[in-house]
Amino acid sequence: MEPSQFRAWRKSMGYKQKEAAERLGLKKRMIQYYEKGDRDGKPVDIPKSVRLACYALSIGIADFDGAKITETLSLAEQTIHKS
């Protein structure tokens, strides 16, 4: 994700920088670095975890508590034990 894509994502979601930071669990300053593409003259890459969080928010996933995975793993374990 390029800085311009990150900024376009934020704007398409209707988020101010502060709100994007809160939704992504970041400081507002990091949002500014990601949008600018550098920090003190050094390039700043947008981590995969942030890119995935952007995607999750864009499709309506606001939080994940792990319940679905726990259920899936439990079913898988039951299947294995039956074999």
mmCIF file of the N, C-alpha and C atoms, coordinates in Angstrom:
data_MODEL
# 
_entry.id   MODEL 
# 
loop_
_atom_site.group_PDB 
_atom_site.id 
_atom_site.type_symbol 
_atom_site.label_atom_id 
_atom_site.label_alt_id 
_atom_site.label_comp_id 
_atom_site.label_asym_id 
_atom_site.label_entity_id 
_atom_site.label_seq_id 
_atom_site.pdbx_PDB_ins_code 
_atom_site.Cartn_x 
_atom_site.Cartn_y 
_atom_site.Cartn_z 
_atom_site.occupancy 
_atom_site.B_iso_or_equiv 
_atom_site.pdbx_formal_charge 
_atom_site.auth_seq_id 
_atom_site.auth_comp_id 
_atom_site.auth_asym_id 
_atom_site.auth_atom_id 
_atom_site.pdbx_PDB_model_num 
ATOM 1   N N  . MET A 1 1  ? 0.852   -1.172  0.000  1.00 0.00 ? 1  MET A N  1 
ATOM 2   C CA . MET A 1 1  ? 0.000   0.000   0.000  1.00 0.00 ? 1  MET A CA 1 
ATOM 3   C C  . MET A 1 1  ? 0.897   1.233   0.000  1.00 0.00 ? 1  MET A C  1 
ATOM 4   N N  . GLU A 1 2  ? 0.661   2.089   -0.939 1.00 0.00 ? 2  GLU A N  1 
ATOM 5   C CA . GLU A 1 2  ? 1.412   3.334   -1.055 1.00 0.00 ? 2  GLU A CA 1 
ATOM 6   C C  . GLU A 1 2  ? 0.778   4.397   -0.153 1.00 0.00 ? 2  GLU A C  1 
ATOM 7   N N  . PRO A 1 3  ? 1.557   5.423   0.221  1.00 0.00 ? 3  PRO A N  1 
ATOM 8   C CA . PRO A 1 3  ? 1.000   6.484   1.058  1.00 0.00 ? 3  PRO A CA 1 
ATOM 9   C C  . PRO A 1 3  ? -0.278  7.102   0.479  1.00 0.00 ? 3  PRO A C  1 
ATOM 10  N N  . SER A 1 4  ? -0.306  7.320   -0.825 1.00 0.00 ? 4  SER A N  1 
ATOM 11  C CA . SER A 1 4  ? -1.498  7.915   -1.440 1.00 0.00 ? 4  SER A CA 1 
ATOM 12  C C  . SER A 1 4  ? -2.700  6.972   -1.347 1.00 0.00 ? 4  SER A C  1 
ATOM 13  N N  . GLN A 1 5  ? -2.451  5.666   -1.426 1.00 0.00 ? 5  GLN A N  1 
ATOM 14  C CA . GLN A 1 5  ? -3.533  4.684   -1.284 1.00 0.00 ? 5  GLN A CA 1 
ATOM 15  C C  . GLN A 1 5  ? -4.057  4.663   0.149  1.00 0.00 ? 5  GLN A C  1 
ATOM 16  N N  . PHE A 1 6  ? -3.135  4.777   1.102  1.00 0.00 ? 6  PHE A N  1 
ATOM 17  C CA . PHE A 1 6  ? -3.537  4.800   2.510  1.00 0.00 ? 6  PHE A CA 1 
ATOM 18  C C  . PHE A 1 6  ? -4.414  6.027   2.778  1.00 0.00 ? 6  PHE A C  1 
ATOM 19  N N  . ARG A 1 7  ? -3.987  7.171   2.276  1.00 0.00 ? 7  ARG A N  1 
ATOM 20  C CA . ARG A 1 7  ? -4.771  8.400   2.461  1.00 0.00 ? 7  ARG A CA 1 
ATOM 21  C C  . ARG A 1 7  ? -6.125  8.277   1.776  1.00 0.00 ? 7  ARG A C  1 
ATOM 22  N N  . ALA A 1 8  ? -6.146  7.707   0.570  1.00 0.00 ? 8  ALA A N  1 
ATOM 23  C CA . ALA A 1 8  ? -7.409  7.526   -0.147 1.00 0.00 ? 8  ALA A CA 1 
ATOM 24  C C  . ALA A 1 8  ? -8.334  6.591   0.630  1.00 0.00 ? 8  ALA A C  1 
ATOM 25  N N  . TRP A 1 9  ? -7.753  5.529   1.240  1.00 0.00 ? 9  TRP A N  1 
ATOM 26  C CA . TRP A 1 9  ? -8.561  4.615   2.060  1.00 0.00 ? 9  TRP A CA 1 
ATOM 27  C C  . TRP A 1 9  ? -9.202  5.373   3.213  1.00 0.00 ? 9  TRP A C  1 
ATOM 28  N N  . ARG A 1 10 ? -8.385  6.147   3.927  1.00 0.00 ? 10 ARG A N  1 
ATOM 29  C CA . ARG A 1 10 ? -8.891  6.902   5.081  1.00 0.00 ? 10 ARG A CA 1 
ATOM 30  C C  . ARG A 1 10 ? -10.021 7.834   4.668  1.00 0.00 ? 10 ARG A C  1 
ATOM 31  N N  . LYS A 1 11 ? -9.802  8.551   3.595  1.00 0.00 ? 11 LYS A N  1 
ATOM 32  C CA . LYS A 1 11 ? -10.824 9.497   3.141  1.00 0.00 ? 11 LYS A CA 1 
ATOM 33  C C  . LYS A 1 11 ? -12.082 8.775   2.669  1.00 0.00 ? 11 LYS A C  1 
ATOM 34  N N  . SER A 1 12 ? -11.906 7.625   2.003  1.00 0.00 ? 12 SER A N  1 
ATOM 35  C CA . SER A 1 12 ? -13.076 6.880   1.522  1.00 0.00 ? 12 SER A CA 1 
ATOM 36  C C  . SER A 1 12 ? -13.916 6.358   2.686  1.00 0.00 ? 12 SER A C  1 
ATOM 37  N N  . MET A 1 13 ? -13.281 6.142   3.830  1.00 0.00 ? 13 MET A N  1 
ATOM 38  C CA . MET A 1 13 ? -13.981 5.687   5.025  1.00 0.00 ? 13 MET A CA 1 
ATOM 39  C C  . MET A 1 13 ? -14.603 6.859   5.783  1.00 0.00 ? 13 MET A C  1 
ATOM 40  N N  . GLY A 1 14 ? -14.260 8.062   5.371  1.00 0.00 ? 14 GLY A N  1 
ATOM 41  C CA . GLY A 1 14 ? -14.785 9.250   6.044  1.00 0.00 ? 14 GLY A CA 1 
ATOM 42  C C  . GLY A 1 14 ? -14.114 9.543   7.368  1.00 0.00 ? 14 GLY A C  1 
ATOM 43  N N  . TYR A 1 15 ? -12.901 9.007   7.568  1.00 0.00 ? 15 TYR A N  1 
ATOM 44  C CA . TYR A 1 15 ? -12.180 9.189   8.825  1.00 0.00 ? 15 TYR A CA 1 
ATOM 45  C C  . TYR A 1 15 ? -11.270 10.413  8.764  1.00 0.00 ? 15 TYR A C  1 
ATOM 46  N N  . LYS A 1 16 ? -11.248 11.166  9.846  1.00 0.00 ? 16 LYS A N  1 
ATOM 47  C CA . LYS A 1 16 ? -10.195 12.161  10.065 1.00 0.00 ? 16 LYS A CA 1 
ATOM 48  C C  . LYS A 1 16 ? -8.971  11.356  10.502 1.00 0.00 ? 16 LYS A C  1 
ATOM 49  N N  . GLN A 1 17 ? -7.799  11.974  10.494 1.00 0.00 ? 17 GLN A N  1 
ATOM 50  C CA . GLN A 1 17 ? -6.592  11.246  10.894 1.00 0.00 ? 17 GLN A CA 1 
ATOM 51  C C  . GLN A 1 17 ? -6.718  10.691  12.308 1.00 0.00 ? 17 GLN A C  1 
ATOM 52  N N  . LYS A 1 18 ? -7.273  11.466  13.211 1.00 0.00 ? 18 LYS A N  1 
ATOM 53  C CA . LYS A 1 18 ? -7.417  11.009  14.604 1.00 0.00 ? 18 LYS A CA 1 
ATOM 54  C C  . LYS A 1 18 ? -8.327  9.782   14.686 1.00 0.00 ? 18 LYS A C  1 
ATOM 55  N N  . GLU A 1 19 ? -9.437  9.804   13.949 1.00 0.00 ? 19 GLU A N  1 
ATOM 56  C CA . GLU A 1 19 ? -10.360 8.670   13.985 1.00 0.00 ? 19 GLU A CA 1 
ATOM 57  C C  . GLU A 1 19 ? -9.732  7.420   13.361 1.00 0.00 ? 19 GLU A C  1 
ATOM 58  N N  . ALA A 1 20 ? -8.993  7.595   12.261 1.00 0.00 ? 20 ALA A N  1 
ATOM 59  C CA . ALA A 1 20 ? -8.308  6.463   11.643 1.00 0.00 ? 20 ALA A CA 1 
ATOM 60  C C  . ALA A 1 20 ? -7.314  5.856   12.636 1.00 0.00 ? 20 ALA A C  1 
ATOM 61  N N  . ALA A 1 21 ? -6.601  6.709   13.347 1.00 0.00 ? 21 ALA A N  1 
ATOM 62  C CA . ALA A 1 21 ? -5.642  6.241   14.348 1.00 0.00 ? 21 ALA A CA 1 
ATOM 63  C C  . ALA A 1 21 ? -6.346  5.423   15.431 1.00 0.00 ? 21 ALA A C  1 
ATOM 64  N N  . GLU A 1 22 ? -7.466  5.934   15.916 1.00 0.00 ? 22 GLU A N  1 
ATOM 65  C CA . GLU A 1 22 ? -8.210  5.214   16.957 1.00 0.00 ? 22 GLU A CA 1 
ATOM 66  C C  . GLU A 1 22 ? -8.711  3.872   16.446 1.00 0.00 ? 22 GLU A C  1 
ATOM 67  N N  . ARG A 1 23 ? -9.255  3.843   15.240 1.00 0.00 ? 23 ARG A N  1 
ATOM 68  C CA . ARG A 1 23 ? -9.784  2.600   14.680 1.00 0.00 ? 23 ARG A CA 1 
ATOM 69  C C  . ARG A 1 23 ? -8.694  1.567   14.433 1.00 0.00 ? 23 ARG A C  1 
ATOM 70  N N  . LEU A 1 24 ? -7.495  2.045   14.068 1.00 0.00 ? 24 LEU A N  1 
ATOM 71  C CA . LEU A 1 24 ? -6.382  1.135   13.774 1.00 0.00 ? 24 LEU A CA 1 
ATOM 72  C C  . LEU A 1 24 ? -5.516  0.845   15.003 1.00 0.00 ? 24 LEU A C  1 
ATOM 73  N N  . GLY A 1 25 ? -5.799  1.503   16.115 1.00 0.00 ? 25 GLY A N  1 
ATOM 74  C CA . GLY A 1 25 ? -4.999  1.295   17.331 1.00 0.00 ? 25 GLY A CA 1 
ATOM 75  C C  . GLY A 1 25 ? -3.618  1.916   17.235 1.00 0.00 ? 25 GLY A C  1 
ATOM 76  N N  . LEU A 1 26 ? -3.540  3.058   16.554 1.00 0.00 ? 26 LEU A N  1 
ATOM 77  C CA . LEU A 1 26 ? -2.262  3.741   16.350 1.00 0.00 ? 26 LEU A CA 1 
ATOM 78  C C  . LEU A 1 26 ? -2.328  5.155   16.901 1.00 0.00 ? 26 LEU A C  1 
ATOM 79  N N  . LYS A 1 27 ? -1.197  5.808   16.931 1.00 0.00 ? 27 LYS A N  1 
ATOM 80  C CA . LYS A 1 27 ? -1.140  7.222   17.267 1.00 0.00 ? 27 LYS A CA 1 
ATOM 81  C C  . LYS A 1 27 ? -1.415  8.023   15.993 1.00 0.00 ? 27 LYS A C  1 
ATOM 82  N N  . LYS A 1 28 ? -1.994  9.197   16.159 1.00 0.00 ? 28 LYS A N  1 
ATOM 83  C CA . LYS A 1 28 ? -2.279  10.054  15.005 1.00 0.00 ? 28 LYS A CA 1 
ATOM 84  C C  . LYS A 1 28 ? -1.003  10.335  14.206 1.00 0.00 ? 28 LYS A C  1 
ATOM 85  N N  . ARG A 1 29 ? 0.096   10.463  14.893 1.00 0.00 ? 29 ARG A N  1 
ATOM 86  C CA . ARG A 1 29 ? 1.379   10.759  14.231 1.00 0.00 ? 29 ARG A CA 1 
ATOM 87  C C  . ARG A 1 29 ? 1.751   9.654   13.236 1.00 0.00 ? 29 ARG A C  1 
ATOM 88  N N  . MET A 1 30 ? 1.454   8.390   13.571 1.00 0.00 ? 30 MET A N  1 
ATOM 89  C CA . MET A 1 30 ? 1.761   7.291   12.650 1.00 0.00 ? 30 MET A CA 1 
ATOM 90  C C  . MET A 1 30 ? 0.920   7.404   11.380 1.00 0.00 ? 30 MET A C  1 
ATOM 91  N N  . ILE A 1 31 ? -0.328  7.826   11.531 1.00 0.00 ? 31 ILE A N  1 
ATOM 92  C CA . ILE A 1 31 ? -1.180  8.030   10.361 1.00 0.00 ? 31 ILE A CA 1 
ATOM 93  C C  . ILE A 1 31 ? -0.533  9.079   9.463  1.00 0.00 ? 31 ILE A C  1 
ATOM 94  N N  . GLN A 1 32 ? -0.029  10.133  10.061 1.00 0.00 ? 32 GLN A N  1 
ATOM 95  C CA . GLN A 1 32 ? 0.634   11.192  9.295  1.00 0.00 ? 32 GLN A CA 1 
ATOM 96  C C  . GLN A 1 32 ? 1.881   10.660  8.593  1.00 0.00 ? 32 GLN A C  1 
ATOM 97  N N  . TYR A 1 33 ? 2.671   9.837   9.272  1.00 0.00 ? 33 TYR A N  1 
ATOM 98  C CA . TYR A 1 33 ? 3.861   9.250   8.643  1.00 0.00 ? 33 TYR A CA 1 
ATOM 99  C C  . TYR A 1 33 ? 3.465   8.351   7.470  1.00 0.00 ? 33 TYR A C  1 
ATOM 100 N N  . TYR A 1 34 ? 2.451   7.522   7.679  1.00 0.00 ? 34 TYR A N  1 
ATOM 101 C CA . TYR A 1 34 ? 2.021   6.619   6.615  1.00 0.00 ? 34 TYR A CA 1 
ATOM 102 C C  . TYR A 1 34 ? 1.525   7.390   5.394  1.00 0.00 ? 34 TYR A C  1 
ATOM 103 N N  . GLU A 1 35 ? 0.832   8.489   5.635  1.00 0.00 ? 35 GLU A N  1 
ATOM 104 C CA . GLU A 1 35 ? 0.320   9.281   4.518  1.00 0.00 ? 35 GLU A CA 1 
ATOM 105 C C  . GLU A 1 35 ? 1.421   10.053  3.811  1.00 0.00 ? 35 GLU A C  1 
ATOM 106 N N  . LYS A 1 36 ? 2.414   10.463  4.551  1.00 0.00 ? 36 LYS A N  1 
ATOM 107 C CA . LYS A 1 36 ? 3.531   11.199  3.963  1.00 0.00 ? 36 LYS A CA 1 
ATOM 108 C C  . LYS A 1 36 ? 4.517   10.243  3.297  1.00 0.00 ? 36 LYS A C  1 
ATOM 109 N N  . GLY A 1 37 ? 4.658   9.047   3.878  1.00 0.00 ? 37 GLY A N  1 
ATOM 110 C CA . GLY A 1 37 ? 5.582   8.060   3.324  1.00 0.00 ? 37 GLY A CA 1 
ATOM 111 C C  . GLY A 1 37 ? 6.989   8.139   3.868  1.00 0.00 ? 37 GLY A C  1 
ATOM 112 N N  . ASP A 1 38 ? 7.214   9.067   4.787  1.00 0.00 ? 38 ASP A N  1 
ATOM 113 C CA . ASP A 1 38 ? 8.533   9.118   5.417  1.00 0.00 ? 38 ASP A CA 1 
ATOM 114 C C  . ASP A 1 38 ? 8.439   9.705   6.817  1.00 0.00 ? 38 ASP A C  1 
ATOM 115 N N  . ARG A 1 39 ? 9.495   9.445   7.563  1.00 0.00 ? 39 ARG A N  1 
ATOM 116 C CA . ARG A 1 39 ? 9.610   9.957   8.930  1.00 0.00 ? 39 ARG A CA 1 
ATOM 117 C C  . ARG A 1 39 ? 11.025  10.484  9.079  1.00 0.00 ? 39 ARG A C  1 
ATOM 118 N N  . ASP A 1 40 ? 11.137  11.759  9.278  1.00 0.00 ? 40 ASP A N  1 
ATOM 119 C CA . ASP A 1 40 ? 12.448  12.403  9.402  1.00 0.00 ? 40 ASP A CA 1 
ATOM 120 C C  . ASP A 1 40 ? 13.340  12.087  8.214  1.00 0.00 ? 40 ASP A C  1 
ATOM 121 N N  . GLY A 1 41 ? 12.759  12.096  7.023  1.00 0.00 ? 41 GLY A N  1 
ATOM 122 C CA . GLY A 1 41 ? 13.531  11.857  5.803  1.00 0.00 ? 41 GLY A CA 1 
ATOM 123 C C  . GLY A 1 41 ? 13.794  10.393  5.474  1.00 0.00 ? 41 GLY A C  1 
ATOM 124 N N  . LYS A 1 42 ? 13.333  9.484   6.317  1.00 0.00 ? 42 LYS A N  1 
ATOM 125 C CA . LYS A 1 42 ? 13.523  8.050   6.071  1.00 0.00 ? 42 LYS A CA 1 
ATOM 126 C C  . LYS A 1 42 ? 12.196  7.446   5.642  1.00 0.00 ? 42 LYS A C  1 
ATOM 127 N N  . PRO A 1 43 ? 12.226  6.532   4.662  1.00 0.00 ? 43 PRO A N  1 
ATOM 128 C CA . PRO A 1 43 ? 10.966  5.923   4.194  1.00 0.00 ? 43 PRO A CA 1 
ATOM 129 C C  . PRO A 1 43 ? 10.257  5.136   5.301  1.00 0.00 ? 43 PRO A C  1 
ATOM 130 N N  . VAL A 1 44 ? 8.939   5.218   5.281  1.00 0.00 ? 44 VAL A N  1 
ATOM 131 C CA . VAL A 1 44 ? 8.117   4.488   6.240  1.00 0.00 ? 44 VAL A CA 1 
ATOM 132 C C  . VAL A 1 44 ? 7.220   3.539   5.454  1.00 0.00 ? 44 VAL A C  1 
ATOM 133 N N  . ASP A 1 45 ? 7.355   2.251   5.731  1.00 0.00 ? 45 ASP A N  1 
ATOM 134 C CA . ASP A 1 45 ? 6.489   1.257   5.107  1.00 0.00 ? 45 ASP A CA 1 
ATOM 135 C C  . ASP A 1 45 ? 5.265   1.049   5.984  1.00 0.00 ? 45 ASP A C  1 
ATOM 136 N N  . ILE A 1 46 ? 4.140   0.816   5.336  1.00 0.00 ? 46 ILE A N  1 
ATOM 137 C CA . ILE A 1 46 ? 2.909   0.522   6.073  1.00 0.00 ? 46 ILE A CA 1 
ATOM 138 C C  . ILE A 1 46 ? 2.902   -0.985  6.325  1.00 0.00 ? 46 ILE A C  1 
ATOM 139 N N  . PRO A 1 47 ? 2.955   -1.417  7.588  1.00 0.00 ? 47 PRO A N  1 
ATOM 140 C CA . PRO A 1 47 ? 3.043   -2.849  7.904  1.00 0.00 ? 47 PRO A CA 1 
ATOM 141 C C  . PRO A 1 47 ? 1.831   -3.631  7.404  1.00 0.00 ? 47 PRO A C  1 
ATOM 142 N N  . LYS A 1 48 ? 2.058   -4.908  7.156  1.00 0.00 ? 48 LYS A N  1 
ATOM 143 C CA . LYS A 1 48 ? 0.978   -5.783  6.691  1.00 0.00 ? 48 LYS A CA 1 
ATOM 144 C C  . LYS A 1 48 ? -0.190  -5.783  7.669  1.00 0.00 ? 48 LYS A C  1 
ATOM 145 N N  . SER A 1 49 ? 0.098   -5.757  8.957  1.00 0.00 ? 49 SER A N  1 
ATOM 146 C CA . SER A 1 49 ? -0.976  -5.765  9.956  1.00 0.00 ? 49 SER A CA 1 
ATOM 147 C C  . SER A 1 49 ? -1.878  -4.546  9.806  1.00 0.00 ? 49 SER A C  1 
ATOM 148 N N  . VAL A 1 50 ? -1.309  -3.400  9.486  1.00 0.00 ? 50 VAL A N  1 
ATOM 149 C CA . VAL A 1 50 ? -2.104  -2.187  9.289  1.00 0.00 ? 50 VAL A CA 1 
ATOM 150 C C  . VAL A 1 50 ? -2.887  -2.290  7.988  1.00 0.00 ? 50 VAL A C  1 
ATOM 151 N N  . ARG A 1 51 ? -2.256  -2.804  6.936  1.00 0.00 ? 51 ARG A N  1 
ATOM 152 C CA . ARG A 1 51 ? -2.955  -2.973  5.657  1.00 0.00 ? 51 ARG A CA 1 
ATOM 153 C C  . ARG A 1 51 ? -4.143  -3.920  5.816  1.00 0.00 ? 51 ARG A C  1 
ATOM 154 N N  . LEU A 1 52 ? -3.940  -5.008  6.550  1.00 0.00 ? 52 LEU A N  1 
ATOM 155 C CA . LEU A 1 52 ? -5.035  -5.953  6.786  1.00 0.00 ? 52 LEU A CA 1 
ATOM 156 C C  . LEU A 1 52 ? -6.135  -5.328  7.637  1.00 0.00 ? 52 LEU A C  1 
ATOM 157 N N  . ALA A 1 53 ? -5.750  -4.528  8.622  1.00 0.00 ? 53 ALA A N  1 
ATOM 158 C CA . ALA A 1 53 ? -6.744  -3.846  9.454  1.00 0.00 ? 53 ALA A CA 1 
ATOM 159 C C  . ALA A 1 53 ? -7.555  -2.858  8.610  1.00 0.00 ? 53 ALA A C  1 
ATOM 160 N N  . CYS A 1 54 ? -6.913  -2.185  7.683  1.00 0.00 ? 54 CYS A N  1 
ATOM 161 C CA . CYS A 1 54 ? -7.626  -1.271  6.781  1.00 0.00 ? 54 CYS A CA 1 
ATOM 162 C C  . CYS A 1 54 ? -8.661  -2.043  5.973  1.00 0.00 ? 54 CYS A C  1 
ATOM 163 N N  . TYR A 1 55 ? -8.245  -3.195  5.457  1.00 0.00 ? 55 TYR A N  1 
ATOM 164 C CA . TYR A 1 55 ? -9.173  -4.018  4.680  1.00 0.00 ? 55 TYR A CA 1 
ATOM 165 C C  . TYR A 1 55 ? -10.344 -4.476  5.553  1.00 0.00 ? 55 TYR A C  1 
ATOM 166 N N  . ALA A 1 56 ? -10.041 -4.947  6.755  1.00 0.00 ? 56 ALA A N  1 
ATOM 167 C CA . ALA A 1 56 ? -11.091 -5.418  7.660  1.00 0.00 ? 56 ALA A CA 1 
ATOM 168 C C  . ALA A 1 56 ? -12.096 -4.308  7.946  1.00 0.00 ? 56 ALA A C  1 
ATOM 169 N N  . LEU A 1 57 ? -11.606 -3.120  8.248  1.00 0.00 ? 57 LEU A N  1 
ATOM 170 C CA . LEU A 1 57 ? -12.507 -2.002  8.513  1.00 0.00 ? 57 LEU A CA 1 
ATOM 171 C C  . LEU A 1 57 ? -13.335 -1.658  7.281  1.00 0.00 ? 57 LEU A C  1 
ATOM 172 N N  . SER A 1 58 ? -12.727 -1.763  6.107  1.00 0.00 ? 58 SER A N  1 
ATOM 173 C CA . SER A 1 58 ? -13.454 -1.395  4.889  1.00 0.00 ? 58 SER A CA 1 
ATOM 174 C C  . SER A 1 58 ? -14.577 -2.372  4.557  1.00 0.00 ? 58 SER A C  1 
ATOM 175 N N  . ILE A 1 59 ? -14.483 -3.616  5.068  1.00 0.00 ? 59 ILE A N  1 
ATOM 176 C CA . ILE A 1 59 ? -15.571 -4.574  4.816  1.00 0.00 ? 59 ILE A CA 1 
ATOM 177 C C  . ILE A 1 59 ? -16.494 -4.728  6.026  1.00 0.00 ? 59 ILE A C  1 
ATOM 178 N N  . GLY A 1 60 ? -16.295 -3.854  7.014  1.00 0.00 ? 60 GLY A N  1 
ATOM 179 C CA . GLY A 1 60 ? -17.228 -3.814  8.132  1.00 0.00 ? 60 GLY A CA 1 
ATOM 180 C C  . GLY A 1 60 ? -16.831 -4.599  9.363  1.00 0.00 ? 60 GLY A C  1 
ATOM 181 N N  . ILE A 1 61 ? -15.618 -5.080  9.426  1.00 0.00 ? 61 ILE A N  1 
ATOM 182 C CA . ILE A 1 61 ? -15.151 -5.796  10.617 1.00 0.00 ? 61 ILE A CA 1 
ATOM 183 C C  . ILE A 1 61 ? -14.474 -4.782  11.533 1.00 0.00 ? 61 ILE A C  1 
ATOM 184 N N  . ALA A 1 62 ? -15.107 -4.500  12.653 1.00 0.00 ? 62 ALA A N  1 
ATOM 185 C CA . ALA A 1 62 ? -14.578 -3.488  13.558 1.00 0.00 ? 62 ALA A CA 1 
ATOM 186 C C  . ALA A 1 62 ? -13.692 -4.082  14.650 1.00 0.00 ? 62 ALA A C  1 
ATOM 187 N N  . ASP A 1 63 ? -13.902 -5.368  14.972 1.00 0.00 ? 63 ASP A N  1 
ATOM 188 C CA . ASP A 1 63 ? -13.114 -6.004  16.020 1.00 0.00 ? 63 ASP A CA 1 
ATOM 189 C C  . ASP A 1 63 ? -13.158 -7.508  15.802 1.00 0.00 ? 63 ASP A C  1 
ATOM 190 N N  . PHE A 1 64 ? -12.224 -8.222  16.403 1.00 0.00 ? 64 PHE A N  1 
ATOM 191 C CA . PHE A 1 64 ? -12.169 -9.671  16.292 1.00 0.00 ? 64 PHE A CA 1 
ATOM 192 C C  . PHE A 1 64 ? -11.772 -10.233 17.635 1.00 0.00 ? 64 PHE A C  1 
ATOM 193 N N  . ASP A 1 65 ? -12.634 -11.088 18.180 1.00 0.00 ? 65 ASP A N  1 
ATOM 194 C CA . ASP A 1 65 ? -12.364 -11.623 19.514 1.00 0.00 ? 65 ASP A CA 1 
ATOM 195 C C  . ASP A 1 65 ? -11.837 -13.054 19.504 1.00 0.00 ? 65 ASP A C  1 
ATOM 196 N N  . GLY A 1 66 ? -11.698 -13.642 18.331 1.00 0.00 ? 66 GLY A N  1 
ATOM 197 C CA . GLY A 1 66 ? -11.152 -14.997 18.226 1.00 0.00 ? 66 GLY A CA 1 
ATOM 198 C C  . GLY A 1 66 ? -12.180 -16.093 18.394 1.00 0.00 ? 66 GLY A C  1 
ATOM 199 N N  . ALA A 1 67 ? -13.436 -15.764 18.698 1.00 0.00 ? 67 ALA A N  1 
ATOM 200 C CA . ALA A 1 67 ? -14.454 -16.784 18.965 1.00 0.00 ? 67 ALA A CA 1 
ATOM 201 C C  . ALA A 1 67 ? -14.649 -17.726 17.794 1.00 0.00 ? 67 ALA A C  1 
ATOM 202 N N  . LYS A 1 68 ? -14.728 -17.222 16.593 1.00 0.00 ? 68 LYS A N  1 
ATOM 203 C CA . LYS A 1 68 ? -14.962 -18.065 15.417 1.00 0.00 ? 68 LYS A CA 1 
ATOM 204 C C  . LYS A 1 68 ? -13.814 -19.059 15.239 1.00 0.00 ? 68 LYS A C  1 
ATOM 205 N N  . ILE A 1 69 ? -12.589 -18.615 15.418 1.00 0.00 ? 69 ILE A N  1 
ATOM 206 C CA . ILE A 1 69 ? -11.442 -19.509 15.277 1.00 0.00 ? 69 ILE A CA 1 
ATOM 207 C C  . ILE A 1 69 ? -11.474 -20.575 16.368 1.00 0.00 ? 69 ILE A C  1 
ATOM 208 N N  . THR A 1 70 ? -11.798 -20.190 17.583 1.00 0.00 ? 70 THR A N  1 
ATOM 209 C CA . THR A 1 70 ? -11.880 -21.155 18.680 1.00 0.00 ? 70 THR A CA 1 
ATOM 210 C C  . THR A 1 70 ? -12.911 -22.229 18.366 1.00 0.00 ? 70 THR A C  1 
ATOM 211 N N  . GLU A 1 71 ? -14.068 -21.822 17.840 1.00 0.00 ? 71 GLU A N  1 
ATOM 212 C CA . GLU A 1 71 ? -15.106 -22.779 17.472 1.00 0.00 ? 71 GLU A CA 1 
ATOM 213 C C  . GLU A 1 71 ? -14.616 -23.712 16.368 1.00 0.00 ? 71 GLU A C  1 
ATOM 214 N N  . THR A 1 72 ? -13.957 -23.155 15.370 1.00 0.00 ? 72 THR A N  1 
ATOM 215 C CA . THR A 1 72 ? -13.445 -23.942 14.247 1.00 0.00 ? 72 THR A CA 1 
ATOM 216 C C  . THR A 1 72 ? -12.405 -24.942 14.724 1.00 0.00 ? 72 THR A C  1 
ATOM 217 N N  . LEU A 1 73 ? -11.488 -24.508 15.576 1.00 0.00 ? 73 LEU A N  1 
ATOM 218 C CA . LEU A 1 73 ? -10.458 -25.404 16.099 1.00 0.00 ? 73 LEU A CA 1 
ATOM 219 C C  . LEU A 1 73 ? -11.076 -26.518 16.938 1.00 0.00 ? 73 LEU A C  1 
ATOM 220 N N  . SER A 1 74 ? -12.072 -26.170 17.739 1.00 0.00 ? 74 SER A N  1 
ATOM 221 C CA . SER A 1 74 ? -12.742 -27.159 18.567 1.00 0.00 ? 74 SER A CA 1 
ATOM 222 C C  . SER A 1 74 ? -13.401 -28.227 17.699 1.00 0.00 ? 74 SER A C  1 
ATOM 223 N N  . LEU A 1 75 ? -14.077 -27.814 16.640 1.00 0.00 ? 75 LEU A N  1 
ATOM 224 C CA . LEU A 1 75 ? -14.707 -28.769 15.725 1.00 0.00 ? 75 LEU A CA 1 
ATOM 225 C C  . LEU A 1 75 ? -13.666 -29.646 15.049 1.00 0.00 ? 75 LEU A C  1 
ATOM 226 N N  . ALA A 1 76 ? -12.540 -29.047 14.664 1.00 0.00 ? 76 ALA A N  1 
ATOM 227 C CA . ALA A 1 76 ? -11.473 -29.813 14.023 1.00 0.00 ? 76 ALA A CA 1 
ATOM 228 C C  . ALA A 1 76 ? -10.903 -30.854 14.985 1.00 0.00 ? 76 ALA A C  1 
ATOM 229 N N  . GLU A 1 77 ? -10.706 -30.469 16.240 1.00 0.00 ? 77 GLU A N  1 
ATOM 230 C CA . GLU A 1 77 ? -10.194 -31.412 17.236 1.00 0.00 ? 77 GLU A CA 1 
ATOM 231 C C  . GLU A 1 77 ? -11.172 -32.555 17.459 1.00 0.00 ? 77 GLU A C  1 
ATOM 232 N N  . GLN A 1 78 ? -12.467 -32.263 17.499 1.00 0.00 ? 78 GLN A N  1 
ATOM 233 C CA . GLN A 1 78 ? -13.486 -33.301 17.679 1.00 0.00 ? 78 GLN A CA 1 
ATOM 234 C C  . GLN A 1 78 ? -13.447 -34.286 16.501 1.00 0.00 ? 78 GLN A C  1 
ATOM 235 N N  . THR A 1 79 ? -13.290 -33.778 15.316 1.00 0.00 ? 79 THR A N  1 
ATOM 236 C CA . THR A 1 79 ? -13.234 -34.608 14.111 1.00 0.00 ? 79 THR A CA 1 
ATOM 237 C C  . THR A 1 79 ? -12.014 -35.535 14.160 1.00 0.00 ? 79 THR A C  1 
ATOM 238 N N  . ILE A 1 80 ? -10.897 -34.989 14.578 1.00 0.00 ? 80 ILE A N  1 
ATOM 239 C CA . ILE A 1 80 ? -9.660  -35.789 14.651 1.00 0.00 ? 80 ILE A CA 1 
ATOM 240 C C  . ILE A 1 80 ? -9.796  -36.897 15.682 1.00 0.00 ? 80 ILE A C  1 
ATOM 241 N N  . HIS A 1 81 ? -10.384 -36.585 16.824 1.00 0.00 ? 81 HIS A N  1 
ATOM 242 C CA . HIS A 1 81 ? -10.521 -37.581 17.894 1.00 0.00 ? 81 HIS A CA 1 
ATOM 243 C C  . HIS A 1 81 ? -11.495 -38.692 17.518 1.00 0.00 ? 81 HIS A C  1 
ATOM 244 N N  . LYS A 1 82 ? -12.454 -38.409 16.648 1.00 0.00 ? 82 LYS A N  1 
ATOM 245 C CA . LYS A 1 82 ? -13.407 -39.415 16.208 1.00 0.00 ? 82 LYS A CA 1 
ATOM 246 C C  . LYS A 1 82 ? -12.779 -40.398 15.220 1.00 0.00 ? 82 LYS A C  1 
ATOM 247 N N  . SER A 1 83 ? -11.721 -39.964 14.558 1.00 0.00 ? 83 SER A N  1 
ATOM 248 C CA . SER A 1 83 ? -11.081 -40.797 13.542 1.00 0.00 ? 83 SER A CA 1 
ATOM 249 C C  . SER A 1 83 ? -10.257 -41.914 14.125 1.00 0.00 ? 83 SER A C  1 
# 
